[in-house]
Structure formats: structure tokens, C-alpha cells
Amino acid sequence: MMKLLATPLLCGSFLFLFACGSNNTNSKTPEQSAAQQSAKKATQQAYRVETIAQLNEPWAMTTLPDQRLLITERKGQLKVFDPQNKQSVNVQGVPTVSYGGQGGLGDVVLHPNFQQNHWIYLSYATKGQGGYGAVISRAKLDLSNPAQPKLTDLKTIWQQVPKVSGQGHYAHRMLFGADGKLWVSSGERQKFDPAQDMKSNLGKILRLNDDGTAAANNPFSQQGGVTAEIWSLGHRNPLGMAFDAKQQLWVVEMGPKGGDELNLIVKGENYGYPIVSNGDHYSGLKIPDHQTRPEFKAPEIDWTPVISPSSMIIYTGKEFPLWQQKALIGGLSSKAIVVVDLNTRPVKEVQRLDMKQRIRGLQQAQDGSIWVIEDGPQAKLLKLNAN
């Protein structure tokens, strides 16, 4: 297991990012330095950034079959954005959300059979008895009137258990797998211990049927209740999920003070938080590293200083050949897109795109370009294309 120092590469420009040269190039001949720079340059994918639109605290996006985007904004707006005319319309019938802290309207995904059933799924924060928690609702998206899209048949199908005080670490990312199951990342809500509590679905990766019930053949399905939903445990704030070409699930999560993690998710495994972490508590209290407790599954790579991962895709297009089958991770505090080679051992970061702003979400377009949303009240919708 490898610790990676995630120091920003300051020599990259906004449009192109290449590896920085060595600090002691004076000890090399000009020919050696040029050869080294050429070799480094050959491993770095060139790209250009186009600003498309401005959004208000966007959190997630997905692509409709006609290549329009569905974009969530944390205060409770769901937008249909048309890249052709760069115009958006608000979807009517979105459920009321609890906005505040890290809460609000979160993720949006389409059902695998969306073209037949028109189902979409929304995750969002709500307030109820005991405090706050994330829920998932399923609804039909009616696009028959392009000027006034709307949701119908809205039904809440899943919730975090229990609801707790505070408005942090919801995670609530969603992803459909090739098995047709709905995978959910559930944060530990800044309460630490629930990540190890099998009677809670906080701090877990979950595998559900498309109606929100626990999927069969989950590792703890015989125990029933919320325990039956659990696929893996010991997670902190998992904010990015993606399947690779082998249908292996990768999850990137925020660590405490240090120790952001990229994990390869294995059925029934315990990833150790808060018992172990390669970071420490913000209070200054030390947490034992993973290497001290080998019974817990260690991350494939971790970052100190942190990158603050917000999202992740595994790139499969042709627009950026050097990124094929690599993970692209959106970074908040790092203001970057971090590219990780999943096929090396150990897994390693191979490029960092200096985006100058906090990055909230990524989505691969049909043509292989990449949609990017920034974070915050005046966030831009960007598009990455090959240079």
C-alpha cells in the first residue's frame, strides 16, 4: 500500500498540464533534460477547457439518451440542460430537500431501462425524527413538454438509518451496475462509529434492487433489516463510485485530516474507519494506520495532503487515449482532476489537471469529451476536449 504526497503541480497551465521538470536539471546536459521532458510529456494527456454555462451550487449530472444533461443544484433544482442551445429548464415536481451544511439535492441517475420506464433516481437530505439523513426517491421524468419537464409518481425507496444531528457526510452517490442493481455510497455522517455498526447503513457501500430493497446475495443478507443492504463497511465519506472494464467497483472517499482513499471494493470487506485510517482526526487525536491492522482492507492509494475527492469516472472514450481505463477524480480542496492508473501495482496517480476551481462532478459524454461541474454558487459547467 502506497502513500502519495499530493502536492499541486504548479507548473501546469489552465489549458494544458505536463509534468514539472526536476529541481536539479542543472546537473544534466541539455540533451538529457530535453529527453527527460519529452518522455514525461508523452505520458501527459493534452486537453482544452471550454466554459459552457453557469450554475448555482451544482452537485451531480447525468446524460439523457438525447445527450441533454440532467443537473442537480443543492438548493433543490433539477435542470435539463441542452448543449446545442446552451439553455436549461427547471424540472417541476422535485421533492423538498433540507439544504444546509453539506446537505441538499444530491445525485441523479437514470434507470438502466430509462427509455422504456422513464425512471430517474434522486438522492437528497431530509429532516425527520432524530435529525437529518439522506433518502433516495424514484420518479418518472416526463419530457413530453420540452418547455416544462416534470416528475411524476415520486416515491421514496430508501433512507439512511438512523437519522442523526448535523448536516455533513451524507455521501449519497448512486450508480447502477451491469447486474441492474443500484449501488449507493452512504457516509458515516461525521459520527465515526456508525461505519462499524452493522445495525446502521451509515459508513457503508450498499447494493439494492431498483425498488430500494436489499439485493439478494449480499454478504449479510441473512441478517435482514438494513444489515441486508450492506456490501462493505468501514467507510467515512465515499463520494465517487465507478466500475472498471472488469466490473470491479472502485470508490474514492474523503479521509479525515489526511488519508483520502481510493478503494477497490470487495464483497463483505471492512475498510477500517474509524478504527484505522492513514489520516488523523481533526481534533489532533491520532488514528492508527492501516498497516497496524491487516485484518482491515487497506486503500489501493491514499493522499496526504488530501485532494478532497468529490466524484469519479473511469474513462472509456477515444477522445483522450492516454486516459482510457483510468480513473478521473474530481478534487475540491485540490482544485484539480486527478488521473489514476488502476492497472499498475501499486495503483498510482499519473496526471493532475490544475482546474483553478473546486471540482464537484464529472460525466463522460457520448463523443468521449468530458463534462465538468465546478463547486459553489457561481460554478461553471465546463467541457474538456482533446487539444
DRENVEX-111447 format. One line per 10 residues: number of its first residue (from 0); their letters; for each residue x, y, z of C-alpha. Coordinates in pm, 1 decimal, padded with zeros to 6 digits. Example, Ala and Ser with C-alpha at 12.3 -4.5 7.8 and 13.67 -1.06 7.14 Angstrom:
0	AS	01230.0,-00450.0,00780.0 | 01367.0,-00106.0,00714.0
// end
This chain:
0	MMKLLATPLL	00000.0,00000.0,00000.0 | 00135.2,00332.6,-00109.2 | 00120.4,00679.4,00040.8 | 00125.2,00955.7,-00218.0 | 00212.3,01314.9,-00140.4 | -00049.6,01511.7,-00327.2 | 00135.1,01839.7,-00375.4 | -00023.1,02053.7,-00651.6 | 00176.5,02074.1,-00971.2 | 00211.7,02447.4,-01007.5
10	CGSFLFLFAC	00379.6,02444.9,-01344.2 | 00064.5,02331.6,-01532.2 | -00136.3,02593.2,-01719.1 | -00517.3,02611.4,-01721.4 | -00539.7,02453.6,-02061.8 | -00254.8,02208.0,-02065.5 | -00087.3,02012.5,-01787.4 | 00250.5,01849.0,-01823.4 | 00479.9,01710.0,-01558.0 | 00710.3,01953.0,-01384.8
20	GSNNTNSKTP	01081.0,01924.1,-01456.1 | 01331.4,01805.7,-01198.6 | 01462.5,02058.8,-00948.9 | 01821.3,01968.5,-01025.7 | 01823.7,01994.6,-01402.9 | 02148.0,02191.7,-01376.5 | 02324.5,01861.8,-01314.7 | 02206.5,01727.7,-01651.7 | 02314.9,01812.8,-02000.1 | 02063.3,01999.5,-02217.0
30	EQSAAQQSAK	02019.5,01682.1,-02422.0 | 01940.4,01476.3,-02110.7 | 01693.8,01735.7,-01982.2 | 01518.4,01758.1,-02319.2 | 01490.7,01379.6,-02341.0 | 01351.5,01360.0,-01990.6 | 01095.7,01632.6,-02058.2 | 00995.6,01463.1,-02383.1 | 00939.8,01132.3,-02202.7 | 00731.5,01299.8,-01933.2
40	KATQQAYRVE	00530.3,01492.6,-02190.7 | 00446.4,01172.8,-02376.6 | 00263.0,01037.1,-02068.8 | 00054.0,01351.0,-02009.2 | -00274.4,01387.4,-02196.2 | -00321.3,01732.2,-02350.1 | -00667.0,01888.0,-02325.5 | -00852.1,02214.9,-02358.8 | -01126.8,02359.2,-02141.4 | -01440.9,02528.1,-02270.7
50	TIAQLNEPWA	-01681.3,02720.3,-02046.1 | -02040.4,02631.3,-02136.0 | -02274.8,02773.3,-01869.1 | -02303.2,02893.0,-01509.6 | -02484.7,02707.6,-01231.5 | -02581.4,02763.2,-00868.3 | -02423.3,02504.4,-00637.1 | -02444.9,02207.4,-00874.7 | -02384.1,01866.0,-00723.5 | -02429.3,01597.2,-00988.5
60	MTTLPDQRLL	-02518.5,01534.4,-01351.3 | -02611.2,01254.6,-01584.4 | -02671.0,01228.7,-01957.3 | -03010.5,01165.4,-02114.9 | -03033.7,00940.4,-02424.0 | -03063.9,01250.6,-02646.5 | -02739.1,01386.4,-02491.6 | -02906.2,01658.9,-02288.7 | -02783.4,01678.0,-01929.8 | -02976.9,01641.0,-01607.9
70	ITERKGQLKV	-02804.1,01857.4,-01345.1 | -02887.9,01884.6,-00975.2 | -02837.6,02200.7,-00771.0 | -02814.8,02166.5,-00393.7 | -03096.1,02407.5,-00308.5 | -03341.0,02175.3,-00481.3 | -03337.2,02249.4,-00853.7 | -03316.4,01979.0,-01119.8 | -03229.0,02118.2,-01461.0 | -03246.8,01981.9,-01813.3
80	FDPQNKQSVN	-02956.5,02141.2,-01998.4 | -02939.5,02138.1,-02378.7 | -02578.9,02160.3,-02504.6 | -02698.9,02261.9,-02851.9 | -02851.2,02593.9,-02748.7 | -02681.0,02613.7,-02406.0 | -03017.0,02669.3,-02240.2 | -03167.3,02495.8,-01937.9 | -03516.9,02449.9,-01798.0 | -03614.3,02353.0,-01445.0
90	VQGVPTVSYG	-03791.4,02023.4,-01384.8 | -04116.3,02057.8,-01192.1 | -04216.6,01827.4,-00906.1 | -03874.8,01791.5,-00742.1 | -03910.8,01689.6,-00374.8 | -03838.6,01936.6,-00096.7 | -03483.7,01899.1,00035.7 | -03306.8,02001.1,00357.8 | -03048.3,02248.1,00235.6 | -02761.8,02336.0,00467.3
100	GQGGLGDVVL	-02413.9,02223.5,00558.5 | -02331.8,01954.7,00301.9 | -02699.5,01871.0,00256.8 | -02946.8,01940.3,-00018.9 | -03029.5,01780.6,-00351.4 | -02755.0,01532.2,-00435.4 | -02710.6,01270.4,-00702.4 | -02919.6,01185.1,-01008.0 | -02905.8,00863.9,-01212.6 | -03120.0,00701.6,-01480.4
110	HPNFQQNHWI	-03266.6,00353.5,-01452.4 | -03091.6,00114.4,-01696.1 | -03424.9,00082.0,-01881.8 | -03494.2,00455.7,-01873.8 | -03605.0,00469.9,-02236.9 | -03885.2,00227.4,-02154.1 | -03983.7,00317.8,-01796.2 | -03862.8,00683.8,-01772.5 | -03745.8,00628.4,-01413.2 | -03484.4,00851.5,-01257.7
120	YLSYATKGQG	-03341.7,00838.5,-00905.9 | -03261.8,01137.5,-00683.7 | -03071.0,01138.0,-00355.1 | -03117.0,01425.6,-00113.4 | -03108.8,01530.3,00250.9 | -03424.6,01539.5,00460.6 | -03507.5,01624.0,00821.4 | -03715.1,01393.2,01038.3 | -03735.0,01235.7,01379.8 | -03382.9,01219.2,01520.8
130	GYGAVISRAK	-03228.9,01472.5,01285.2 | -03113.0,01459.1,00925.0 | -03048.4,01181.8,00677.8 | -03024.6,01111.0,00308.3 | -03306.3,00946.6,00117.8 | -03345.0,00817.8,-00237.1 | -03661.2,00873.3,-00436.1 | -03760.6,00723.3,-00768.6 | -03980.2,00915.1,-01012.6 | -04085.7,00919.8,-01375.6
140	LDLSNPAQPK	-03935.4,01201.2,-01580.5 | -04192.6,01339.1,-01821.2 | -04020.3,01517.1,-02112.2 | -04326.2,01537.3,-02336.9 | -04338.6,01915.5,-02298.2 | -03980.0,02038.2,-02360.8 | -04060.2,02373.9,-02200.6 | -04194.1,02220.3,-01880.8 | -04042.5,01881.9,-01790.0 | -04184.1,01731.1,-01473.2
150	LTDLKTIWQQ	-04154.3,01444.1,-01228.7 | -04448.4,01215.9,-01159.8 | -04506.3,00909.0,-00940.3 | -04243.1,01023.3,-00690.1 | -04174.4,00758.9,-00424.8 | -03909.8,00743.3,-00151.1 | -03749.2,00398.0,-00172.2 | -03450.3,00416.3,00066.3 | -03320.7,00614.0,00363.3 | -03016.7,00639.6,00586.7
160	VPKVSGQGHY	-03064.6,00472.4,00923.9 | -03057.8,00628.5,01173.5 | -03119.7,00999.4,01122.0 | -02867.4,01197.7,01323.8 | -02779.9,01556.5,01413.6 | -02560.2,01760.7,01184.1 | -02553.8,01810.4,00808.4 | -02230.7,01653.5,00692.9 | -02100.4,01337.6,00523.1 | -02418.7,01225.4,00350.4
170	AHRMLFGADG	-02216.0,01089.5,00054.6 | -02535.7,00956.0,-00116.2 | -02376.2,00879.1,-00454.2 | -02564.9,00630.5,-00671.4 | -02460.7,00401.1,-00954.4 | -02629.9,00121.3,-01148.3 | -02411.4,-00181.5,-01214.8 | -02417.9,-00424.4,-01504.5 | -02616.8,-00652.0,-01272.8 | -02902.8,-00399.1,-01277.6
180	KLWVSSGERQ	-02856.2,-00331.1,-00905.8 | -02845.9,00015.6,-00752.2 | -02520.2,00079.6,-00565.9 | -02524.8,00352.4,-00300.7 | -02244.3,00516.1,-00101.6 | -02362.1,00614.6,00245.7 | -02144.6,00842.7,00458.1 | -02095.1,00799.8,00833.7 | -02246.8,01146.8,00891.2 | -01943.3,01267.8,01090.5
190	KFDPAQDMKS	-02040.0,01028.7,01372.9 | -01745.4,00787.1,01331.1 | -01882.0,00472.5,01499.6 | -02177.6,00401.3,01265.9 | -01925.2,00296.7,00998.8 | -01867.4,-00020.0,01208.0 | -02227.3,-00063.0,01330.7 | -02399.3,-00342.8,01138.4 | -02742.5,-00219.9,01253.0 | -02683.9,00105.9,01066.0
200	NLGKILRLND	-02638.3,00166.3,00693.1 | -02414.3,00469.4,00757.4 | -02048.9,00447.2,00653.4 | -02125.0,00166.0,00408.5 | -02138.6,00074.1,00041.3 | -02484.6,-00069.4,-00028.7 | -02631.1,-00288.8,-00302.5 | -03004.6,-00252.4,-00362.7 | -03270.8,-00365.1,-00604.5 | -03417.4,-00094.7,-00826.5
210	DGTAAANNPF	-03708.6,-00059.3,-00581.6 | -03473.2,00018.1,-00290.5 | -03494.3,-00319.6,-00118.6 | -03182.4,-00515.5,-00025.4 | -03045.5,-00718.3,-00316.5 | -03018.6,-01094.9,-00290.3 | -02675.0,-01247.8,-00234.0 | -02546.4,-00950.9,-00038.0 | -02286.6,-01071.1,00214.8 | -02502.9,-01009.5,00522.2
220	SQQGGVTAEI	-02845.2,-01070.5,00366.2 | -02933.7,-01343.4,00618.1 | -02931.1,-01086.1,00899.1 | -03222.1,-00891.9,00749.2 | -03313.3,-00528.1,00808.0 | -03069.6,-00258.2,00697.9 | -02784.2,-00503.6,00753.9 | -02900.3,-00692.9,00445.4 | -02828.9,-00382.8,00232.2 | -02457.2,-00376.1,00319.5
230	WSLGHRNPLG	-02190.0,-00477.2,00068.8 | -01887.2,-00332.0,00251.5 | -01830.3,-00129.2,00567.0 | -01580.2,00092.8,00744.8 | -01613.7,00389.7,00508.5 | -01603.8,00758.5,00601.5 | -01741.7,00986.9,00328.5 | -01740.0,00797.0,-00003.8 | -01815.9,01046.5,-00278.7 | -01717.4,00874.0,-00603.0
240	MAFDAKQQLW	-01804.8,00531.7,-00743.5 | -01725.4,00370.5,-01077.8 | -01699.9,00023.9,-01231.1 | -01396.2,-00067.3,-01437.3 | -01388.7,-00285.2,-01750.1 | -01380.1,-00598.0,-01532.4 | -01690.9,-00477.6,-01343.8 | -01485.6,-00419.2,-01030.6 | -01621.5,-00137.7,-00816.4 | -01385.3,00144.2,-00716.8
250	VVEMGPKGGD	-01477.9,00400.9,-00451.8 | -01296.7,00721.9,-00362.5 | -01362.2,00873.7,-00021.2 | -01258.7,01167.9,00188.4 | -01029.0,01084.6,00475.2 | -01007.6,01285.0,00798.4 | -00701.1,01512.8,00833.9 | -00503.1,01332.0,00566.7 | -00561.1,00989.7,00420.2 | -00807.1,01037.4,00133.2
260	ELNLIVKGEN	-00859.3,00689.1,-00009.5 | -00920.9,00508.3,-00336.3 | -01054.7,00162.4,-00254.0 | -01119.2,-00147.3,-00460.6 | -01446.6,-00272.5,-00316.3 | -01465.0,-00640.5,-00223.8 | -01782.2,-00814.6,-00107.3 | -01811.5,-00818.6,00271.0 | -01481.6,-00641.4,00341.0 | -01425.7,-00395.6,00625.1
270	YGYPIVSNGD	-01219.6,-00087.9,00527.0 | -01146.8,00003.0,00885.1 | -01275.3,00353.9,00955.0 | -01268.4,00491.6,01224.6 | -01050.2,00220.8,01381.4 | -00776.5,00275.3,01121.4 | -00702.5,00548.6,00868.9 | -00392.9,00688.2,00705.1 | -00503.6,01028.0,00833.0 | -00582.9,01157.0,01182.4
280	HYSGLKIPDH	-00881.0,01321.9,01346.5 | -00918.6,01699.3,01306.3 | -00905.8,01722.8,01686.2 | -00543.6,01610.2,01665.3 | -00622.9,01265.2,01801.7 | -00412.8,01005.3,01621.7 | -00569.7,00717.4,01428.4 | -00362.4,00402.8,01377.1 | -00255.3,00349.6,01013.9 | -00392.4,00062.5,00809.5
290	QTRPEFKAPE	-00062.7,-00122.8,00830.0 | -00115.7,-00170.7,01204.0 | -00435.4,-00371.1,01149.6 | -00401.2,-00601.4,00848.3 | -00748.0,-00750.2,00906.8 | -00892.3,-00430.5,00757.3 | -00867.4,-00378.9,00382.3 | -00620.7,-00101.3,00301.9 | -00672.1,00154.4,00024.8 | -00508.1,00098.9,-00311.5
300	IDWTPVISPS	-00373.1,00454.1,-00288.9 | -00413.4,00736.3,-00037.7 | -00331.8,01105.7,-00038.8 | -00173.3,01325.5,00228.2 | -00206.5,01623.2,00179.4 | -00563.4,01547.0,00075.1 | -00724.1,01603.7,-00263.8 | -01078.9,01615.7,-00116.8 | -01238.0,01382.2,-00373.6 | -01591.1,01472.6,-00481.8
310	SMIIYTGKEF	-01665.0,01235.0,-00768.2 | -01511.8,00983.1,-01005.9 | -01546.6,00831.4,-01350.6 | -01342.0,00561.2,-01523.9 | -01281.3,00691.4,-01873.6 | -01372.3,00466.8,-02168.8 | -01379.8,00708.0,-02465.0 | -01145.0,00771.9,-02754.6 | -01110.5,01149.5,-02723.2 | -00833.9,01115.4,-02461.7
320	PLWQQKALIG	-00637.0,00797.1,-02541.9 | -00393.0,00837.7,-02251.0 | -00683.4,00832.6,-02004.0 | -00852.7,00517.8,-02128.5 | -00947.1,00285.3,-01840.1 | -00801.8,00531.7,-01589.7 | -00990.6,00688.4,-01300.7 | -01057.5,01062.7,-01320.5 | -01130.1,01201.9,-00975.5 | -01280.5,01543.9,-00911.2
330	GLSSKAIVVV	-01099.2,01733.6,-00635.0 | -01237.3,02009.5,-00411.6 | -00950.4,02146.6,-00198.7 | -00703.2,02033.1,-00465.9 | -00895.4,02227.1,-00733.2 | -00796.5,01954.8,-00972.1 | -00892.0,01648.9,-01169.0 | -00664.3,01366.9,-01053.3 | -00589.3,01087.5,-01302.3 | -00507.4,00747.1,-01154.2
340	DLNTRPVKEV	-00381.1,00438.4,-01336.9 | -00581.4,00148.0,-01193.6 | -00385.9,-00120.6,-01376.9 | -00044.6,-00060.4,-01220.8 | 00058.9,-00220.1,-00894.0 | 00068.6,-00027.3,-00680.0 | -00203.2,00194.8,-00822.6 | -00059.3,00539.2,-00890.7 | -00150.8,00895.3,-00980.6 | -00024.6,00973.5,-01331.3
350	QRLDMKQRIR	-00154.1,01323.9,-01403.9 | -00318.2,01616.1,-01229.6 | -00523.6,01874.7,-01416.5 | -00495.0,02212.6,-01246.3 | -00852.1,02345.6,-01281.4 | -00809.0,02655.5,-01057.2 | -01152.3,02592.0,-00900.2 | -01311.3,02329.2,-00676.9 | -01439.5,02043.8,-00892.7 | -01769.9,01883.9,-00791.6
360	GLQQAQDGSI	-01861.5,01639.5,-01067.7 | -01755.1,01461.8,-01388.1 | -01951.9,01294.3,-01664.7 | -01828.3,01131.4,-01985.0 | -02018.9,01243.5,-02293.8 | -02116.2,01013.9,-02580.2 | -01847.4,01162.6,-02805.9 | -01574.7,01099.1,-02547.2 | -01546.9,01457.0,-02425.6 | -01593.0,01515.0,-02052.4
370	WVIEDGPQAK	-01844.6,01736.3,-01877.5 | -01718.3,01901.4,-01558.2 | -01908.2,02096.1,-01294.4 | -01736.3,02327.9,-01052.2 | -01849.5,02366.3,-00691.0 | -02021.2,02666.8,-00537.2 | -02278.8,02940.1,-00604.8 | -02121.7,03067.6,-00927.9 | -01996.9,02736.1,-01058.9 | -01924.6,02681.4,-01424.8
380	LLKLNAN	-02028.9,02392.4,-01642.2 | -01713.7,02307.8,-01838.1 | -01630.8,02073.4,-02121.2 | -01295.0,01902.3,-02170.6 | -01193.2,01825.1,-02529.0 | -00871.6,01695.3,-02676.9 | -00635.0,01963.8,-02793.3
// end
